[in-house]
Amino acid sequence: MNPIEIVSLNFLILTGLALLVYYFLPPQHQTGWLVAVSYFFYFTWNWRYPVILLALTLINFVLGRQIQRTKSRALFLVGILMNAGAFVSMKFLAGPYGTTLLDRLQAGEFTVILLPIGFSFYILQILSYLIDIYRDQIKAEDNFVHFALYLAYFPKLLAGPIERAKNFLPQLNQKRLVDKGSVEQGMYLILLGLLRKIVIADHLLILRPVDIFSSPENYTSLERVLWLLIFAFTLYNDFAGYTSIMRGVSCLFGIELSPNFRQPFLAKSFSDFWSRWHITLSDWLRDYVFFPLRRSLMFIQWNRWMALLVPPLLTMLASGLWHGAYLAILVWGFAHGFFLIFEQVLQQYKFFPKTGWLAHVYRGFVFTAVTVAWIPFNAPSVRSAGRYLTALLPPYSASFNLYVLPDITLLIFLSFWLDLQEQRHGDLAFPRKLQAQTQTWVTAIAIILILLFLNTGNDLSGFIYQGF
């Protein structure tokens, strides 16, 4: 059985059938139906994946209830170490540094089950669930079917958003009303996501040379700068498109998922960027890594500067590890940790520009630094990233294929225009705040663009963040 890709006729059929049955079922059976659909969806990717997910669901359902009943610190630590250990081990073994070990073990089919797709997302949900129970911030879920859906819900299974139990589980205990407003909102989000994915991200992806990051020396300075910029917009629209589609699908089931992006390339600072980019991961790292680290260091009365500098660096290194056990991605995490430290120093000495032309210059500096940091994020190795970065330095060469410039310019303009409209009206309000006739034209143009770009040879095989 072939995996059911998100942007595919099979996914449309699956979602349509799921909705049809869902609307006719009594409320007490709707959650169970969604669990069945979600596990079937996951099964199409690999039959082992739902087995792993079900095992983790059973174990952590029992753990959560026992932690709440006993308040046992030992049991809590067992749960955290078991889940976090499985995550770190799988990241290591599935990465480049685990390949030799697996070959020596003659692992064979074992490599297939390493790091199941979506594992990085639902393992964080498990960890936050256990931590919140231990902190008495939530009650352990008594309904196994509800807890199973919390981890397996197919609109967020492959690439998030990383939902908190306190936001998701209460919705399952309420009557899920799907009215005209929910349908309108859902269809708009799906349309916006398809526009970002098919028209912007996929088309930019097929324009970009496949070896630009692995063999940067084959390209001129101008090509390296422009393709790096294009990669930033490709990654953003690909992941934001996925989130938008899944939020829209979830609206049709009457379940609200958290937003994951809020115009990140319009950020005023590095900390503002992380409040706009992959928001649910940033919030998770803030609440479960950054704040606990800072409180611990202040409690043991470390040097004030150490308490200021260590938490952002370790938090961003944790973000790098979450993305993959690759040295190049850890360098990306270290770079962002350094950016946040640099910003905190500016704030400590009152040098941080908040208004005026310096604030606009700093905004440009943030965008430039974030874009340059994508080099190790996407490069196959630290050495390749170093070659790419070195190639950005003088002497410069300035040739470029002018044939693709009109397409690139229009697509980046479209990305910025969507961001500006969402910032102005709100991501759920645009385009509903436009006049009715304008809404019709915007919707029609979006549909036409999607249909046209579906026939341009775009790679619709998946989303970039499904790889994490």
LINHUHU-V418964 format. One record per residue. N is the residue number from 0. RES is the residue in three letters. PHI is phi in radians with two decimals (NA if undefined). Layout:
n:N res:RES phi:PHI
n:N res:RES phi:PHI
This chain:
n:0 res:MET phi:NA
n:1 res:ASN phi:-1.40
n:2 res:PRO phi:-1.04
n:3 res:ILE phi:-1.48
n:4 res:GLU phi:-1.29
n:5 res:ILE phi:-1.12
n:6 res:VAL phi:-1.62
n:7 res:SER phi:-2.78
n:8 res:LEU phi:-1.12
n:9 res:ASN phi:-1.09
n:10 res:PHE phi:-1.19
n:11 res:LEU phi:-1.08
n:12 res:ILE phi:-1.14
n:13 res:LEU phi:-1.05
n:14 res:THR phi:-1.14
n:15 res:GLY phi:-1.06
n:16 res:LEU phi:-1.15
n:17 res:ALA phi:-1.07
n:18 res:LEU phi:-1.16
n:19 res:LEU phi:-1.04
n:20 res:VAL phi:-1.19
n:21 res:TYR phi:-0.99
n:22 res:TYR phi:-1.20
n:23 res:PHE phi:-1.62
n:24 res:LEU phi:-1.40
n:25 res:PRO phi:-1.15
n:26 res:PRO phi:-0.91
n:27 res:GLN phi:-1.21
n:28 res:HIS phi:-1.88
n:29 res:GLN phi:-1.16
n:30 res:THR phi:-1.12
n:31 res:GLY phi:-1.05
n:32 res:TRP phi:-1.10
n:33 res:LEU phi:-1.14
n:34 res:VAL phi:-1.09
n:35 res:ALA phi:-1.08
n:36 res:VAL phi:-1.10
n:37 res:SER phi:-1.13
n:38 res:TYR phi:-1.20
n:39 res:PHE phi:-1.12
n:40 res:PHE phi:-1.01
n:41 res:TYR phi:-1.19
n:42 res:PHE phi:-1.05
n:43 res:THR phi:-1.15
n:44 res:TRP phi:-1.40
n:45 res:ASN phi:-3.05
n:46 res:TRP phi:-1.12
n:47 res:ARG phi:-1.28
n:48 res:TYR phi:-1.04
n:49 res:PRO phi:-1.14
n:50 res:VAL phi:-1.14
n:51 res:ILE phi:-1.10
n:52 res:LEU phi:-1.11
n:53 res:LEU phi:-1.12
n:54 res:ALA phi:-1.09
n:55 res:LEU phi:-1.12
n:56 res:THR phi:-1.11
n:57 res:LEU phi:-1.06
n:58 res:ILE phi:-1.08
n:59 res:ASN phi:-1.38
n:60 res:PHE phi:-1.10
n:61 res:VAL phi:-1.18
n:62 res:LEU phi:-1.03
n:63 res:GLY phi:-1.02
n:64 res:ARG phi:-1.18
n:65 res:GLN phi:-1.22
n:66 res:ILE phi:-1.09
n:67 res:GLN phi:-1.14
n:68 res:ARG phi:-1.27
n:69 res:THR phi:-1.70
n:70 res:LYS phi:0.97
n:71 res:SER phi:-1.36
n:72 res:ARG phi:-1.16
n:73 res:ALA phi:-1.10
n:74 res:LEU phi:-1.14
n:75 res:PHE phi:-1.07
n:76 res:LEU phi:-1.14
n:77 res:VAL phi:-1.04
n:78 res:GLY phi:-1.09
n:79 res:ILE phi:-1.17
n:80 res:LEU phi:-1.15
n:81 res:MET phi:-1.10
n:82 res:ASN phi:-1.25
n:83 res:ALA phi:-1.15
n:84 res:GLY phi:-1.13
n:85 res:ALA phi:-1.09
n:86 res:PHE phi:-1.11
n:87 res:VAL phi:-1.13
n:88 res:SER phi:-1.09
n:89 res:MET phi:-1.15
n:90 res:LYS phi:-1.05
n:91 res:PHE phi:-1.17
n:92 res:LEU phi:-1.20
n:93 res:ALA phi:-1.44
n:94 res:GLY phi:-1.52
n:95 res:PRO phi:-1.18
n:96 res:TYR phi:-1.48
n:97 res:GLY phi:-1.70
n:98 res:THR phi:-1.08
n:99 res:THR phi:-1.08
n:100 res:LEU phi:-1.06
n:101 res:LEU phi:-1.15
n:102 res:ASP phi:-1.11
n:103 res:ARG phi:-1.16
n:104 res:LEU phi:-1.40
n:105 res:GLN phi:0.91
n:106 res:ALA phi:-1.17
n:107 res:GLY phi:1.00
n:108 res:GLU phi:-1.15
n:109 res:PHE phi:-1.04
n:110 res:THR phi:-1.14
n:111 res:VAL phi:-1.19
n:112 res:ILE phi:-1.57
n:113 res:LEU phi:-1.19
n:114 res:LEU phi:0.83
n:115 res:PRO phi:-0.96
n:116 res:ILE phi:-0.99
n:117 res:GLY phi:1.56
n:118 res:PHE phi:-1.01
n:119 res:SER phi:-1.07
n:120 res:PHE phi:-1.46
n:121 res:TYR phi:-1.36
n:122 res:ILE phi:-1.21
n:123 res:LEU phi:-1.18
n:124 res:GLN phi:-1.15
n:125 res:ILE phi:-1.10
n:126 res:LEU phi:-1.09
n:127 res:SER phi:-1.14
n:128 res:TYR phi:-1.07
n:129 res:LEU phi:-1.18
n:130 res:ILE phi:-1.12
n:131 res:ASP phi:-1.14
n:132 res:ILE phi:-1.14
n:133 res:TYR phi:-1.11
n:134 res:ARG phi:-1.43
n:135 res:ASP phi:1.10
n:136 res:GLN phi:-1.56
n:137 res:ILE phi:-2.47
n:138 res:LYS phi:-1.67
n:139 res:ALA phi:-1.10
n:140 res:GLU phi:-1.26
n:141 res:ASP phi:-1.59
n:142 res:ASN phi:-1.71
n:143 res:PHE phi:-1.10
n:144 res:VAL phi:-1.10
n:145 res:HIS phi:-1.11
n:146 res:PHE phi:-1.14
n:147 res:ALA phi:-1.09
n:148 res:LEU phi:-1.21
n:149 res:TYR phi:-0.96
n:150 res:LEU phi:-1.55
n:151 res:ALA phi:-1.80
n:152 res:TYR phi:-0.84
n:153 res:PHE phi:-1.11
n:154 res:PRO phi:-1.15
n:155 res:LYS phi:-2.11
n:156 res:LEU phi:-1.22
n:157 res:LEU phi:-1.41
n:158 res:ALA phi:-2.65
n:159 res:GLY phi:1.37
n:160 res:PRO phi:-1.09
n:161 res:ILE phi:-1.47
n:162 res:GLU phi:-1.47
n:163 res:ARG phi:-1.53
n:164 res:ALA phi:-1.04
n:165 res:LYS phi:-1.19
n:166 res:ASN phi:-1.65
n:167 res:PHE phi:-1.53
n:168 res:LEU phi:-1.08
n:169 res:PRO phi:-1.02
n:170 res:GLN phi:-1.16
n:171 res:LEU phi:-1.36
n:172 res:ASN phi:-1.60
n:173 res:GLN phi:-1.87
n:174 res:LYS phi:-1.24
n:175 res:ARG phi:-1.59
n:176 res:LEU phi:-1.62
n:177 res:VAL phi:-1.91
n:178 res:ASP phi:-1.93
n:179 res:LYS phi:-1.02
n:180 res:GLY phi:-1.12
n:181 res:SER phi:-1.13
n:182 res:VAL phi:-1.13
n:183 res:GLU phi:-1.06
n:184 res:GLN phi:-1.12
n:185 res:GLY phi:-1.09
n:186 res:MET phi:-1.15
n:187 res:TYR phi:-1.11
n:188 res:LEU phi:-1.09
n:189 res:ILE phi:-1.11
n:190 res:LEU phi:-1.09
n:191 res:LEU phi:-1.10
n:192 res:GLY phi:-1.11
n:193 res:LEU phi:-1.13
n:194 res:LEU phi:-1.11
n:195 res:ARG phi:-1.17
n:196 res:LYS phi:-1.31
n:197 res:ILE phi:-1.37
n:198 res:VAL phi:-1.39
n:199 res:ILE phi:-1.61
n:200 res:ALA phi:-1.11
n:201 res:ASP phi:-1.16
n:202 res:HIS phi:-1.25
n:203 res:LEU phi:-1.09
n:204 res:LEU phi:-1.14
n:205 res:ILE phi:-1.34
n:206 res:LEU phi:-1.36
n:207 res:ARG phi:-1.31
n:208 res:PRO phi:-1.07
n:209 res:VAL phi:-1.23
n:210 res:ASP phi:-1.87
n:211 res:ILE phi:-1.09
n:212 res:PHE phi:-1.55
n:213 res:SER phi:-1.47
n:214 res:SER phi:-2.32
n:215 res:PRO phi:-1.12
n:216 res:GLU phi:-1.16
n:217 res:ASN phi:-1.43
n:218 res:TYR phi:-2.22
n:219 res:THR phi:-1.32
n:220 res:SER phi:-1.03
n:221 res:LEU phi:-1.10
n:222 res:GLU phi:-1.09
n:223 res:ARG phi:-1.12
n:224 res:VAL phi:-1.14
n:225 res:LEU phi:-1.20
n:226 res:TRP phi:-1.23
n:227 res:LEU phi:-1.16
n:228 res:LEU phi:-1.06
n:229 res:ILE phi:-1.15
n:230 res:PHE phi:-1.06
n:231 res:ALA phi:-1.02
n:232 res:PHE phi:-1.28
n:233 res:THR phi:-1.14
n:234 res:LEU phi:-1.05
n:235 res:TYR phi:-1.07
n:236 res:ASN phi:-1.23
n:237 res:ASP phi:-1.15
n:238 res:PHE phi:-1.28
n:239 res:ALA phi:-1.13
n:240 res:GLY phi:-1.13
n:241 res:TYR phi:-1.02
n:242 res:THR phi:-1.04
n:243 res:SER phi:-1.12
n:244 res:ILE phi:-1.05
n:245 res:MET phi:-1.20
n:246 res:ARG phi:-1.12
n:247 res:GLY phi:-1.15
n:248 res:VAL phi:-1.04
n:249 res:SER phi:-1.13
n:250 res:CYS phi:-0.99
n:251 res:LEU phi:-1.20
n:252 res:PHE phi:-1.68
n:253 res:GLY phi:1.36
n:254 res:ILE phi:-2.06
n:255 res:GLU phi:-1.63
n:256 res:LEU phi:-1.79
n:257 res:SER phi:-1.29
n:258 res:PRO phi:-1.19
n:259 res:ASN phi:-2.04
n:260 res:PHE phi:-2.45
n:261 res:ARG phi:-2.56
n:262 res:GLN phi:0.84
n:263 res:PRO phi:-1.12
n:264 res:PHE phi:-1.39
n:265 res:LEU phi:-1.81
n:266 res:ALA phi:-1.13
n:267 res:LYS phi:-1.57
n:268 res:SER phi:-2.73
n:269 res:PHE phi:-1.18
n:270 res:SER phi:-1.15
n:271 res:ASP phi:-1.17
n:272 res:PHE phi:-1.03
n:273 res:TRP phi:-1.35
n:274 res:SER phi:-1.53
n:275 res:ARG phi:-2.07
n:276 res:TRP phi:-1.82
n:277 res:HIS phi:0.73
n:278 res:ILE phi:-1.00
n:279 res:THR phi:-1.20
n:280 res:LEU phi:-1.25
n:281 res:SER phi:-1.06
n:282 res:ASP phi:-1.14
n:283 res:TRP phi:-1.09
n:284 res:LEU phi:-1.11
n:285 res:ARG phi:-1.09
n:286 res:ASP phi:-1.40
n:287 res:TYR phi:-1.96
n:288 res:VAL phi:-2.17
n:289 res:PHE phi:-1.11
n:290 res:PHE phi:-1.10
n:291 res:PRO phi:-1.04
n:292 res:LEU phi:-1.08
n:293 res:ARG phi:-1.12
n:294 res:ARG phi:-1.10
n:295 res:SER phi:-1.12
n:296 res:LEU phi:-1.17
n:297 res:MET phi:-1.24
n:298 res:PHE phi:-1.15
n:299 res:ILE phi:-1.51
n:300 res:GLN phi:1.01
n:301 res:TRP phi:-1.16
n:302 res:ASN phi:-0.88
n:303 res:ARG phi:-0.96
n:304 res:TRP phi:-1.22
n:305 res:MET phi:-1.14
n:306 res:ALA phi:-1.16
n:307 res:LEU phi:-1.44
n:308 res:LEU phi:-1.64
n:309 res:VAL phi:-1.16
n:310 res:PRO phi:-0.99
n:311 res:PRO phi:-1.14
n:312 res:LEU phi:-1.19
n:313 res:LEU phi:-1.19
n:314 res:THR phi:-1.11
n:315 res:MET phi:-1.31
n:316 res:LEU phi:-1.17
n:317 res:ALA phi:-1.10
n:318 res:SER phi:-1.10
n:319 res:GLY phi:-1.09
n:320 res:LEU phi:-1.10
n:321 res:TRP phi:-1.03
n:322 res:HIS phi:-1.29
n:323 res:GLY phi:2.85
n:324 res:ALA phi:-1.47
n:325 res:TYR phi:-2.04
n:326 res:LEU phi:-1.06
n:327 res:ALA phi:-1.10
n:328 res:ILE phi:-1.26
n:329 res:LEU phi:-1.14
n:330 res:VAL phi:-1.10
n:331 res:TRP phi:-1.03
n:332 res:GLY phi:-1.10
n:333 res:PHE phi:-1.08
n:334 res:ALA phi:-1.05
n:335 res:HIS phi:-1.21
n:336 res:GLY phi:-1.09
n:337 res:PHE phi:-1.10
n:338 res:PHE phi:-1.02
n:339 res:LEU phi:-1.17
n:340 res:ILE phi:-1.13
n:341 res:PHE phi:-0.97
n:342 res:GLU phi:-1.18
n:343 res:GLN phi:-1.16
n:344 res:VAL phi:-1.12
n:345 res:LEU phi:-1.00
n:346 res:GLN phi:-1.19
n:347 res:GLN phi:-1.10
n:348 res:TYR phi:-1.69
n:349 res:LYS phi:1.06
n:350 res:PHE phi:-1.75
n:351 res:PHE phi:-1.26
n:352 res:PRO phi:-1.38
n:353 res:LYS phi:-1.81
n:354 res:THR phi:-2.44
n:355 res:GLY phi:1.39
n:356 res:TRP phi:-1.18
n:357 res:LEU phi:-1.12
n:358 res:ALA phi:-1.12
n:359 res:HIS phi:-1.21
n:360 res:VAL phi:-1.10
n:361 res:TYR phi:-1.14
n:362 res:ARG phi:-1.05
n:363 res:GLY phi:-1.14
n:364 res:PHE phi:-1.13
n:365 res:VAL phi:-1.07
n:366 res:PHE phi:-1.07
n:367 res:THR phi:-1.12
n:368 res:ALA phi:-1.12
n:369 res:VAL phi:-1.09
n:370 res:THR phi:-1.16
n:371 res:VAL phi:-1.09
n:372 res:ALA phi:-1.17
n:373 res:TRP phi:-1.21
n:374 res:ILE phi:-1.06
n:375 res:PRO phi:-1.17
n:376 res:PHE phi:-1.08
n:377 res:ASN phi:-1.84
n:378 res:ALA phi:-1.28
n:379 res:PRO phi:-1.24
n:380 res:SER phi:-2.76
n:381 res:VAL phi:-1.12
n:382 res:ARG phi:-1.10
n:383 res:SER phi:-1.10
n:384 res:ALA phi:-1.09
n:385 res:GLY phi:-1.11
n:386 res:ARG phi:-1.13
n:387 res:TYR phi:-1.13
n:388 res:LEU phi:-1.14
n:389 res:THR phi:-1.10
n:390 res:ALA phi:-1.22
n:391 res:LEU phi:-1.44
n:392 res:LEU phi:-1.55
n:393 res:PRO phi:-1.03
n:394 res:PRO phi:-1.35
n:395 res:TYR phi:-1.79
n:396 res:SER phi:-2.19
n:397 res:ALA phi:-2.30
n:398 res:SER phi:-1.62
n:399 res:PHE phi:-2.79
n:400 res:ASN phi:-1.29
n:401 res:LEU phi:-1.16
n:402 res:TYR phi:-1.08
n:403 res:VAL phi:-1.60
n:404 res:LEU phi:-1.06
n:405 res:PRO phi:-1.02
n:406 res:ASP phi:-1.06
n:407 res:ILE phi:-1.08
n:408 res:THR phi:-1.08
n:409 res:LEU phi:-1.14
n:410 res:LEU phi:-1.23
n:411 res:ILE phi:-1.19
n:412 res:PHE phi:-1.06
n:413 res:LEU phi:-1.09
n:414 res:SER phi:-1.07
n:415 res:PHE phi:-1.13
n:416 res:TRP phi:-1.10
n:417 res:LEU phi:-1.07
n:418 res:ASP phi:-1.10
n:419 res:LEU phi:-1.13
n:420 res:GLN phi:-1.18
n:421 res:GLU phi:-1.20
n:422 res:GLN phi:-1.18
n:423 res:ARG phi:-1.31
n:424 res:HIS phi:-1.85
n:425 res:GLY phi:1.68
n:426 res:ASP phi:-1.17
n:427 res:LEU phi:-1.69
n:428 res:ALA phi:-1.63
n:429 res:PHE phi:-1.38
n:430 res:PRO phi:-1.71
n:431 res:ARG phi:-1.18
n:432 res:LYS phi:-1.49
n:433 res:LEU phi:-1.36
n:434 res:GLN phi:-1.12
n:435 res:ALA phi:-0.95
n:436 res:GLN phi:-1.14
n:437 res:THR phi:-1.15
n:438 res:GLN phi:-0.99
n:439 res:THR phi:-1.07
n:440 res:TRP phi:-1.16
n:441 res:VAL phi:-1.07
n:442 res:THR phi:-1.12
n:443 res:ALA phi:-1.11
n:444 res:ILE phi:-1.11
n:445 res:ALA phi:-1.08
n:446 res:ILE phi:-1.12
n:447 res:ILE phi:-1.08
n:448 res:LEU phi:-1.07
n:449 res:ILE phi:-1.07
n:450 res:LEU phi:-1.13
n:451 res:LEU phi:-1.14
n:452 res:PHE phi:-1.32
n:453 res:LEU phi:-1.12
n:454 res:ASN phi:-1.85
n:455 res:THR phi:-1.83
n:456 res:GLY phi:1.49
n:457 res:ASN phi:-1.08
n:458 res:ASP phi:-1.48
n:459 res:LEU phi:-1.80
n:460 res:SER phi:-1.27
n:461 res:GLY phi:2.91
n:462 res:PHE phi:-1.95
n:463 res:ILE phi:-1.02
n:464 res:TYR phi:-1.33
n:465 res:GLN phi:-1.14
n:466 res:GLY phi:-1.29
n:467 res:PHE phi:-1.73
